[in-house]
């Protein structure tokens, strides 16, 4: 397994948020983490990358135990994060945002370079000299994904992959994620677009109040309306 999480516990100060989260992601798998707002999805991601300290459990990534490792060490192992809210550098140009993230790794036969990212997101090629503040929300999300790809990750994690985007841009992002899946890249994605997630992903984990309450393959999720009604409905 590329990522194996066992009994993960974490929180903020004295407020515990995660209560024994366990999940696995294999090489080349696309997996989702889904649930209502405020159930612990983003905290799980932040704990995986070391931005929130794990207070219990184990995280093994790329063959190394990392639950006590600093974020930079986890990133160097090949963890590529597209954070909620995109968090691009607004005063840097598109080119600078991409180049500053560039890391050469041995993962895959074809590395991600500036040229490859531009080919993957042609719209960014038209905006190379624009600053982050001059981009639309969809372009910012493309830039955030492109920046993560420039690190040549083994695992790409997207927190709220299409939140706040226009439908046509959402469709483009889902299409590009499908293309990434076909390259064999492992992906963990959080989003509310259940139909799109089911078309993309192999397996799903449902989070409720900091615990994994259901997990299974796409066919199982589609065949289980009770999961939708109990854990995913508004």
N, C-alpha and C positions, 0 to 999 in steps of 0.2 A: 504493500500500500504506500502511496505517496504521502498521504496525511492520515494519521490515526489519532483520534481524540478519545480519551477514556475518563469519564467522571469529572469533566472540567467544572470547576467552581470559580466564580469571580464576581466582582462587584465594585462599588465606588464607596470608599470610606467604610462605614459600618453597614451600608446598604448592600445586601447580597442580591445579585441579579441572576446568576447562573447556578443551577442546582444539579450538578452531575451530568452535564451534556456529553454525549458520546456520539461520534460519527466517524466515517471513513470515506476517503476518496482515493480511487485507484488511478493509475496512469491512464490518461486518455479519457477519463470519465467526466461527464458534466452532471453536477449534483446541485440541487437547490436547498436553500434554507428558507422556509416560508412560515408565515404566521401573521397574526394581527400586529398592529403597531404596539410598541412598548413591551414586547414579549421576550426580548433578549437577543434578537438577531444581530444587531450591530455590536452589542457587547461581546457576543461570541467571536465575531470577526476581529474586534479590537484585542481580545484576549489571545487569539491565534497569532497575531502579529507582534504581541508583546506591548501594545499600547495600554492595555489594562492588565494588571498583575493577576496571574492565576493564583488562587489561594488553595486550590486542591486539584487533584487529577493529573493526567499526563497528556502531553502533546508531543507526538513524534512526527517530524516533517523531514522528508528526504533522508530518512534513516537516522536522524539525530533527535534526541530529546531536547525540546526547546521551551518548555513551560516556564523556565526561569531565565531564558536568554533575552538580551536586549533586542529591540526592534531591528537595528541595523544588521545584527548577525542573522536573524531570521530572513530578512530581505535578501541577504547575500546567498542564502541557500536556494533562492529561486521563488520567493513568495512575492507575487505582483499584485498590488492592491489598487483598485479603482474605488476611492472612498465615497461615501454618501456626501453629496454636495460638491463633488468633483475636485475641489481644492487645487485647481491649477494655479500657477503663479501669474496673477493678473497683469503685472508690469513687465513680464517677459513676453517676447514674441512667441508665436507658435513654434518656430524653428528652435528657439532657445529652450522652451519648455521640453521639447523632445530631446534635444541634444544633451541637456544636462542630466537626463535620466539614462543615457546610453551606457549599457554594461555588456561587454562581450562574455558570453558563457558558452559552454559546450553542449547546451540542451538543443537537440534538433539539428538537422542537416542544414537548414536555411535560417541563419540568424535574422533577427529583427534589426533593421537599420533605418535611418531616416528615409531612404528611398523606398524601402519596403512598406513602411507605415504610410507614406504618402500614396503609394500605389493601392494600399488597402483602404485608405480614406482619402479619395481624390479631393474632397472638399478642403481638407487641411492643406493640400498642395496649393490651393488658390488663396490661402490665408497665411502663408508662411511668415510674412512680415507684420501681420496684425498682432496686436497685444491681446492678452486674454480678455480684457474688458471690452474688446471690439467684437467678440464672438457671440453668436447666439447660444442659447442653452444646449441645443443639439450639437453644435460645433464644439462647445466646451466638453461635452461628454465624449465626443470622438477624440478630442485631445487628451482627455484623462485616460481613455483606453489606450490610445497610441503611446502615451508616456509610460504606462505600465508595460506595454509590449516591448518598449525600448530597453527594459531591464532584462529581456529574454527570460521570462519566468518559466518555472516548471508548473506552477499553479497560479492561475489568474482568478482573483476574487473580486466580484463586482457587488458593491453594496448599493441597493436601489438602482439597478441598471438603467431604467428608463423613467424614473420619477420626474414628473413635471414637464415631460417632453410632448410635443405635438404628435398626433398619431402617425403622420407620415415619417417623422424622425424615429419614433419608436420602432416602426416596421424596419427601417434601415439598420438600426442598432441590432435588432433580433437577427436580421439577415447576416450581418457581419459576425455575430456570435456563432451562428451556424457555420459560417466559413471557418472560424477559429476551431470549432469542434472537429471539422473535417481534417484539420492539420494534425490532430492528435493531442492538442493542448488540453490539459486538465483544467476544469473550470468549476468554481463554486459561485453561484449567483443567487442574490436576494432580489426579489421583485414582487409586485402584486399582480402582475399580468399572468394569471394562472394558465390560460390557454396557450400563451406563447411559451411559458416555462415547460409545459407538458410536451410541446412540439420539439423543444430543444434538449431537455434533460433526460438522463438515464434513470436517475433515482432522486428521491425527495425526502427531506427531513422536515417535520412540522414541529415548531417550537410554541409552547404555551407556558407562560409564567416561568421562563428560565429552564424548562425541561423539554427534552425530546419526547413527544407524546405519540408520535406515529412516524414510521419510516417505511419506504417501499418503492417499488419500481413505478414507472409512469402508468402502465396498464392497471396496476393495483389502485393507484390514486384515482384514475378515471372511473374505475368500477366501484368506488367507495364514496357515495354522496354524503355519507355521515361525517366523513372527515371535513368536507367542505362546509357543511352546515355547523358543525361543532367548533371548528378551530379556525376557519378561514373566512367565514361570513362577517359582514360588518354588524 
